[in-house]
Amino acid sequence: MDYSIETAPIETLTSDCIIIGVYQNQQLIPSDAGLSRSLQDLIVKVVNRGDTAGKLGETVLINVVPDSSVERVLLVGLGENKALSPKSFRKALSSAAMSLKKPFIKSIICGLAQAPVEGCNIQWNVRQIVEVFSDSVYQFTALKSEKETESKLQKIVITAPGSVHELAHTGLLQGLAIAEGINLAKSMADLPGNICTPTYMAEQALELNKNHAELSVKVLEEAEMQELGMGSLLSVSRGSRQPAKLITLEYKGAKNDAKPVVLVGKGVTFDAGGISLKPAAGMDEMKYDMCGGAAVMGALLAAVKMQLPLNIVGLIPASENLPDGDANKPGDIVTSMLGKTIEILNTDAEGRLILCDTLTYAERYNPDVVIDMATLTGACLVALGRIPSGLLGNDDDLCNALIKAGEASCDSVWRLPLWEEYQELLKSPFADLANIGGKDAGTITAACFLSHFTKNFRWAHLDIAGTAWRSGQFKGATGRPVPLLMQYLIDRTNAA
């Protein structure tokens, strides 16, 4: 996809369709001043005859535009004539993108960047346009013999006043970088488990290293993890023919030895549950149990593309969780890298077993903060649904920064408590910890388990079980929480 910024009036540019916003009071974005009288009259006529009321997200495609060089006009409702909320702006963009999935529309000019959005400037608006349209044209066709896609869009021009061209251009570059990171995360997650194995994930990380010299990548094999005492992580892969990998990615963008942000992502490339076997219905979606790892890789790619002046480390424990004669059994006790013993009461609570050793390993980087992300608990989907990711952590400033970044990126999180009372549920009569806490508060007790391995650094946990992929008609990976992570990293850069 080719994106660019133009400062010329929207009607003077050539494309298959221009996008104009319309409020319920018939005010237009871009403003009337940028449109010819004949086009303004046509839009007023369309609105007056009831084709659109300007309601938020409502769209009308005008296929014939008399007395104008414009081929087509897409009117997009913006609601009441006031500043949009960030989520409302993205809703309008999503509606526009869906309406333009036509075989005859290959190029568009978008005038919506000039719409006022609460607390945001044109840099943010342009970034969202790139992210939303990039998401809308994404289609996983890698394994189809005929790679036909719904959208034929190849070129998007975004209009902006000359006075804010530099800001708009910055937003464009940010949007392109983040969209590329999101697409990497999605395309990897959408692959089936027989292709996207732990070894494949490691190979993709090494490929990033090959294409981006700023990234250094190292892959720890099982023998090296054994030497480090990662008995918890290694226990999960015992039921699989695929060896586990611990993938490390380092980006040193700071000009000094500033403490890094460490991102940890669960990379279970297929989770059948192990001996505690999952039900057959929906098990195919357990290829998405590596979305945390994919998001870490996507965020590192975006950070490199944006040349963020930060030091960032990505850690991805990659494994399969399958039943086998050598697999973990309920009641088995393993020893973690930290030295804590863990009673495995449920082999399907494997994510925390690979994360705990990785969190211990993260300490060697002397991190400023550690953020882990994992499709960890079905309980999070029950509690929060598919809108926010779950957030827990041991540092209020870090959690508040992630909440703020979630609102700004429209990749929301909701904080849950991490109270000491919940730790009682993880007690075992035979080991230091049990790997599950019973049927109550599953998301919280999973984070409580991880908290035992984060005592020496500021830490936040993102449970993305409800947000990492969609089911149903639009089934596929979402790329979340890459937008949240990138907003957090941008905020850190701006605060420096």
QUIKA-V11336 format. One record per backbone hydrogen bond with DSSP energy under -1.0 kcal/mol. NH is the residue of the N-H (numbers start at 0). CO is the residue of the C=O. E is the energy in kcal/mol with one decimal. If there is no record, write none. Layout:
{{NH/CO/E} {NH/CO/E}}
This chain:
{{1/153/-2.5} {3/155/-1.5} {5/157/-2.3} {11/8/-1.6} {12/9/-1.1} {15/106/-1.2} {17/71/-2.0} {18/108/-2.9} {19/73/-2.5} {20/28/-3.5} {21/75/-2.5} {22/26/-2.8} {23/78/-2.6} {25/22/-1.8} {28/20/-2.4} {33/30/-2.1} {34/31/-2.2} {39/35/-2.3} {40/36/-2.6} {41/37/-1.9} {42/38/-2.3} {43/39/-2.5} {44/40/-2.3} {45/41/-2.3} {46/42/-2.4} {47/43/-3.0} {48/44/-1.8} {49/46/-1.6} {50/45/-1.8} {56/76/-2.3} {57/54/-2.4} {59/74/-1.9} {61/72/-3.6} {72/61/-2.0} {73/17/-3.0} {74/59/-3.0} {75/19/-2.3} {76/57/-3.6} {77/21/-2.3} {78/53/-2.8} {81/79/-2.3} {83/115/-2.5} {88/84/-2.4} {89/85/-2.0} {90/86/-1.9} {91/87/-2.3} {92/88/-2.2} {93/89/-2.8} {94/90/-2.3} {95/91/-2.1} {96/92/-2.7} {97/93/-2.4} {98/94/-1.9} {100/97/-1.1} {101/99/-2.3} {104/101/-1.5} {107/154/-2.2} {108/16/-2.0} {109/156/-3.2} {110/18/-1.7} {113/110/-1.0} {114/111/-1.9} {117/83/-3.2} {119/116/-2.2} {124/120/-2.1} {125/121/-2.7} {126/122/-2.0} {127/123/-2.3} {128/124/-2.1} {129/125/-2.2} {130/126/-2.4} {131/127/-3.1} {132/128/-2.3} {133/129/-2.3} {134/130/-2.2} {135/131/-2.1} {136/132/-1.7} {140/138/-1.0} {143/140/-1.9} {147/145/-1.1} {153/105/-3.2} {154/105/-1.6} {155/1/-3.0} {156/107/-2.4} {157/3/-2.8} {158/109/-2.3} {159/5/-2.3} {163/160/-1.6} {164/161/-1.3} {167/163/-2.6} {168/164/-2.5} {169/165/-2.2} {170/166/-2.4} {171/167/-2.1} {172/168/-2.3} {173/169/-2.5} {174/170/-2.7} {175/171/-2.5} {176/172/-2.1} {177/173/-2.8} {178/174/-2.8} {179/175/-2.0} {180/176/-2.0} {181/177/-2.8} {182/178/-2.6} {183/179/-2.0} {184/180/-2.1} {185/181/-2.7} {186/182/-2.9} {187/183/-1.9} {188/184/-2.0} {189/185/-2.4} {194/191/-1.5} {195/191/-2.9} {196/194/-1.8} {200/196/-2.4} {201/197/-2.0} {202/198/-2.3} {203/199/-2.3} {204/200/-2.0} {205/201/-2.2} {206/202/-1.9} {207/203/-1.9} {208/204/-2.0} {209/205/-1.9} {210/206/-1.9} {211/207/-1.8} {214/211/-1.9} {215/249/-2.5} {217/247/-2.4} {219/245/-3.0} {224/220/-2.2} {225/221/-2.5} {226/222/-1.8} {227/223/-1.4} {228/225/-1.1} {229/224/-2.4} {230/228/-2.0} {233/229/-2.3} {234/230/-1.1} {235/232/-1.1} {239/236/-1.9} {244/317/-2.3} {245/219/-1.9} {246/315/-2.7} {247/217/-3.1} {248/313/-2.8} {249/215/-2.9} {250/311/-3.0} {252/309/-2.4} {260/310/-2.4} {261/368/-2.6} {262/312/-3.4} {263/370/-2.6} {264/314/-2.5} {265/372/-2.1} {266/316/-1.9} {267/288/-1.4} {268/266/-1.0} {268/318/-1.9} {271/320/-2.3} {276/274/-2.1} {277/271/-2.7} {282/279/-2.1} {284/281/-1.5} {285/282/-2.1} {286/283/-1.3} {287/284/-2.1} {288/285/-1.1} {290/287/-1.7} {292/265/-2.5} {293/289/-2.3} {294/290/-2.3} {295/291/-1.8} {296/292/-2.0} {297/293/-2.5} {298/294/-2.7} {299/295/-2.3} {300/296/-2.1} {301/297/-2.3} {302/298/-2.5} {303/299/-2.1} {304/300/-2.5} {305/301/-2.2} {307/302/-1.8} {309/307/-1.9} {311/250/-2.9} {312/260/-2.7} {313/248/-3.4} {314/262/-3.0} {315/246/-2.7} {317/244/-3.3} {318/266/-1.8} {320/269/-2.5} {326/323/-1.5} {330/343/-3.3} {331/328/-2.6} {333/341/-2.3} {335/339/-3.0} {338/335/-1.4} {341/333/-2.9} {342/432/-3.2} {343/331/-3.4} {344/342/-1.2} {348/345/-1.6} {353/349/-1.5} {354/350/-2.2} {355/351/-2.1} {357/353/-1.2} {358/354/-2.9} {359/355/-1.8} {360/356/-2.1} {361/357/-1.9} {363/360/-1.5} {364/361/-1.8} {365/362/-1.8} {367/259/-2.7} {369/457/-2.2} {370/261/-2.8} {371/459/-2.5} {372/263/-2.5} {373/461/-2.3} {375/373/-2.1} {379/376/-1.0} {381/377/-1.7} {382/378/-2.4} {383/379/-2.9} {384/380/-1.6} {388/411/-2.3} {389/462/-2.3} {390/413/-2.3} {391/460/-2.0} {393/458/-2.0} {398/394/-2.3} {399/395/-3.0} {400/396/-2.1} {401/397/-1.9} {402/398/-2.3} {403/399/-2.5} {404/400/-2.3} {405/401/-2.3} {406/402/-1.9} {407/403/-2.2} {408/404/-2.0} {410/405/-1.8} {413/388/-2.3} {415/390/-2.8} {421/418/-1.2} {422/419/-1.4} {423/420/-1.1} {424/421/-1.5} {425/422/-1.7} {426/423/-1.3} {432/340/-1.5} {433/425/-2.5} {434/342/-2.2} {444/440/-2.8} {445/441/-1.7} {446/442/-1.7} {447/443/-2.5} {448/444/-2.2} {449/445/-1.8} {450/446/-2.2} {451/448/-1.2} {452/449/-2.3} {453/450/-1.5} {456/453/-1.2} {459/369/-2.2} {460/391/-3.8} {461/371/-2.8} {462/389/-2.2} {463/373/-2.2} {467/463/-2.0} {469/475/-3.1} {474/471/-1.5} {475/469/-1.9} {477/467/-2.5} {481/478/-2.1} {484/480/-2.7} {485/481/-2.6} {486/482/-2.2} {487/483/-2.4} {488/484/-2.4} {489/485/-2.7} {490/486/-2.8} {491/487/-2.1} {492/488/-2.0} {493/489/-2.6} {494/490/-1.8}}
